[in-house]
Amino acid sequence: METTIKINTDALTPEIIEGIKKLFPHKLVEITIQPANETEYLSNPALSQVLPETIAGYETKKYLQTELDEIKNGDARFLSVNDAEQQLERLIKKHENRS
């Protein structure tokens, strides 16, 4: 009998060892440890649906961190409300034309 266990190292507990002992009582076992294929989850439809949201969240966080760094370093360019509205209108028109 062969058993493969994929587990995050943070979840390793003495209970895992006890479980192995119950699966293979009084047997010599070979345990091979290697990093799991971290992209295998992409073939799981439920998990792959989360990926775009995760990437978008990361990109937003990265953008906000860049903006915060510019403010902290004194490199930020501030806009008036009127200028911001005009830029927003141009951006909306640009994306409306793509449809």
Buried (B, 14 or more C-beta within 10 A) or exposed (E): EEEEEEEEEEEEEEEEEEEBEEEEEEEEEEEEEEEEEEEEEEEEEEEEEEEEEEEEEEEEEEEEEEEEEEEEEEEEEEEEEEEEEEEEEEEEEEEEEEE
